[in-house]
Amino acid sequence: MHKPLLEVLDGKRQTVPPVWMMRQAGRYLPEYMAIRKTVGSMLEMCFTPKLAADVTLQPVRRFGFDAAILFSDILVIPHALGRSVRFETGEGPRLPPLDDADEILQLRGPADDAVLAPIYETIRLVKSELAPVVAFLGFCGGPWTVATYMIAGRGTPDQAPARMFAYQHPEAFAHLIDILVKASTDYLVRQLQAGVDAVQIFDTWAGILPAGEFERWCIAPTKRIVADVRRAVPGAKIIGFPRGAGSNLNRYVEDIAIDAVGLDWMVELGFAREIQRKRPVQGNLDPLALRAGGVALDRSVDAILEALAGGPFVFNLGHGILPDTPVAHVEQMLKRVRG
Ligand code: CP3
């Protein structure tokens, strides 16, 4: 069956670009909040297949997006590695900080598959309900990004604790990255086997690394995941999203055999076109332009379409939708993209 998003991942331009939004299942949707209120915690929601499937399908039902993205979180991996993860409402994730080199060197994989099993059940449920033209995306975090949360125990403005740790204890840090590469690979393979059509690797904190560290902690681990996933699932479709990578995007797409690259909103559109000559691109509307709506939103959408819709392109945001975004603005965006 023809799925426009998968066509783009095959390098084929679509007359109307397929569109979805990062974090499309979430707090800006009243129907999401209605379910969220009935559940004790974010993780409980991720591990309850019926609820997670329902929430995955909500934005597709409401807006007719070209893709559904599995409702889960990148931090289920540290959770399945035995690090306790909590989500504080309005404050983000909390983990026990991991800043002792010896403690890290004692850390062992693999991730506990029994912990992740409900997620594969969610995938089977969603798959049975999804229209055949809609692509179904799974995901994981980039090992670097997941490591930044494991080390700091939370999100910080620049994830300095992990960057500092990697300079001071490169061996222990490499051990942590190795564990995450293996766990992420297994996790993506299981998602693909359960029925997702493609997967996205979210490296949200890629942009804070200097070039040499970017090579070592973002490119090299992602490259291993891509190769290892394809060894288990030949032809697996993979989107990379190295947020904030800037000029490092060139090496990212040259070195890693991903099928498409997600661009954040800071990527200049002329540069985005250069990247598009090497790989299909996805992006890159500023989530704040979406929140603002009105003329600013229309102009931003038009500029992106003009620059990128002539080639293989998936319309998306340059990062996740903000919780206080009016639903009407999402409708306005879709109208503008689809004409
Ligand atoms: O895109 C989707 O709709 C699928 C679900 C999804 C979530 N998190 C659900 C979520 C995806 C793909 C993610 C990825 C994720 N999680 C990333 C990478 C992408 C990005 O946005 O940078 C990161 C860094 C995380 C870690 C994380 N999870 C943070 C920093 C936070 C707190 C900030 C926030 O938005 O609340 C979360 C919580 C989270 N993950 C929520 C949702 C819907 C909010 C939880 C709630 O409803 O209370």
Residues whose N, C-alpha, C, O or C-beta is under 5 A from the ligand:
A	BS01	CP3	M21 M22 R23 Q24 A25 G26 M42 I69 L70 F71 S72 D73 I74 G92 P93 G155 F202 T204 G320
